[in-house]
Amino acid sequence: MSDGLSCCSGGAPSDEGVASDGTRSAAESPEPLITLVGLPNSGKTTLYNALTGSNYKTVNYPGSTVEYAISRFLVGDRMMRIMDSPGIVSLSNQTPDEEVTVDALFGRTRHGMPDAIVIVADATQLARHLYPARHLLRAGHRVVIAVTMVDILEKRKNMSIDISAISREMNCPVVRIDGRTGQGVDALRSAVIGTIAAIRPKTPEKPANPSAEQIVDDYRELERIEDAAVDASRAPAGTSKRLAICMPDPTTERLDRWLLHPVFGAVIFSGIMTAIFTAIFWLAQPMMNAVDRNVSALAVRLAGILPNVWISHLLTDGLIMGVGAVAVFIPQIVILFFALGILEDSGYLSRGAMIVDRPLAAVGLSGRGFVPILSGFACAIPAMLSTRTIPSTRERLLTIFILPLMVCSARLPVYGLLLSFLTPPNQPWIGGIGLTALYLFSVVSGLFGAFLFGKFLKLEKRVRPALLLELPAIRKPKFRVVLTSTYYRTKSYILRAGGTIVVIAIFLWVLTHFPPRPGLTESEQMSQSLAAVLGQWMEPLMRPLGLDWRVGVALICAFAAREVFVGALALVLLVTGSPNSSEPLLLAMRNATMAHGTPLFTVSSCLGLIVFFVFALQCMATVAVSRKETGGWKIPMTQLFAFTGIAYIAAFAVVQTLRATGIP
């Protein structure tokens, strides 16, 4: 079984050759293609995971799947391909992510026309969710309807649903499904097999955009089908059936009185965010110490076994300690992804978007920008991709522009190291408050950046962005789903960053140990190495920040990936494994001195470094994605040079101001 494949939407790719997921193009592949379609929040991606076991990321807010994903799965003895497409409301595509779905439905991708379409429909809003199915059936597609959220309809709204009535009215197979538990998945597979075997009524063609009268007539017919399928006899006395069906979930309604309250909602939101960021620093500390001890012990054990030759030192002091210096911060990243998973699976993310809509609107954004901004706390790359759900070009470009300012997971190792250096060992809560402050400051600086950049963005006339957002029901998170999502997100991060870290760790060790000069101490060898020569060029830039060439070399490496800074610093400071210390890098930082004997790392220089990393765009992959999403080099180059220039100036101002006030 293959993993999920993300395929870009920038134009229709060629139908020739082999797809990057190992499947053949439409003209060659004997494997039927099943496409999942549905409105946002219908449970579509969760069903995709249940069918394939690919554990592709599922997010509980509109537009979570900004590109399509493809996996292969076995039904009996037959292999099939299944595509998870972005959420749509109708076939009249209006946003870039909806265009991806419509192109996939009508064969305008390398994978060809789908052999069957599974429409995922929310039982609590059946009429709206059946609307795409109505038009796909008219267009000539083979359709199976998977009805989700039946548990909410039955348990919370005290209603029942007749699946067979929907099947009769829509004239296609209908299956009750729960992707989070797997209930109904086997029945859905059987229905798909039967549908593929049926004769296609006609060659599917995209229908013309319906008139307003047609839309009204379609919804009236779908409401009639909903009335026939849903039993609302146990609704409150005096309530019409139509009103009972449309009434929100009582539990969600009660919770939303607090979660969306103009005052208490903001307090709850702030409390949740503070708890998450404090946990990232505080709860992770014991796990970080355990990783640190094991990495150091491994390096020492190998050093005692291997011969005393340069390649042994490359393995222990270069590769293991360089990679280990970054691996120690993986527990923080795990906690971040776990917290995001809880927010997503519970349905709170959309509420957060509503809470921050007003402050975002003040700088030309809306609550739609909240999801990309929150995603930016994990990684700016998927966050930029998720801006495709923003219909306003101006608002989308503003959001892309500020995303590199968010505290992404790559910054966590750097902040964790520097805050640990500044935080008293017996008061870890101070580090938690510091990390929370950095997250809040990144948002504030991002909003200020959006305000300034918006002044120079000559696009459509600025209007207050309106936020029309469907709020999913509040649900108890499925910890199996959250844990699985956390595992795969962390795995993806490690695979994405791991190669870069390994390459740079080896490259840095070579720079710091070549050319070899026998008879010199390790410190003397370092001072005459290639890294020292490179660092001397940067010394004039580092001196005003209270730093020397060694930190300059680590900063250069960090432009490949921010988290590399930690491993690079470990190498240039000659950190080696020690069984008696759980903090070899912090110990090396406390002992490091400048050429004239003063400490290298002080309160002012560390705070200056933190400020530098707050603003600097040190991720070339982000620059590449920014170029792709904005359609040119103007915005990414502005981000790279403006943010890095501001970072240096701000760090200089912090260091010199603190020293002027007597803080070293």
MOWOMO-V897569 format. One record per helix or strand. SS is the DSSP state (H for helix, E for strand). FROM is the first residue (numbers start at 1). LEN is the number of residues. If there is no record, write none. Layout:
BEGIN
((SS;FROM;LEN) (SS;FROM;LEN))
END
This chain:
BEGIN
((E;5;3) (E;18;1) (E;24;1) (E;33;6) (H;44;9) (E;68;8) (E;78;7) (H;96;10) (E;116;7) (H;123;17) (E;143;6) (H;150;6) (E;160;2) (H;163;8) (E;173;4) (E;178;1) (E;183;1) (H;185;13) (H;212;18) (E;230;2) (H;241;6) (H;250;10) (H;264;19) (H;284;22) (H;310;18) (H;330;17) (H;348;8) (H;357;5) (H;368;9) (H;380;10) (H;393;11) (H;409;14) (H;428;29) (H;479;35) (H;522;6) (H;530;14) (H;549;10) (H;564;9) (H;584;8) (E;593;1) (E;599;1) (H;603;13) (H;620;11) (H;634;27))
END
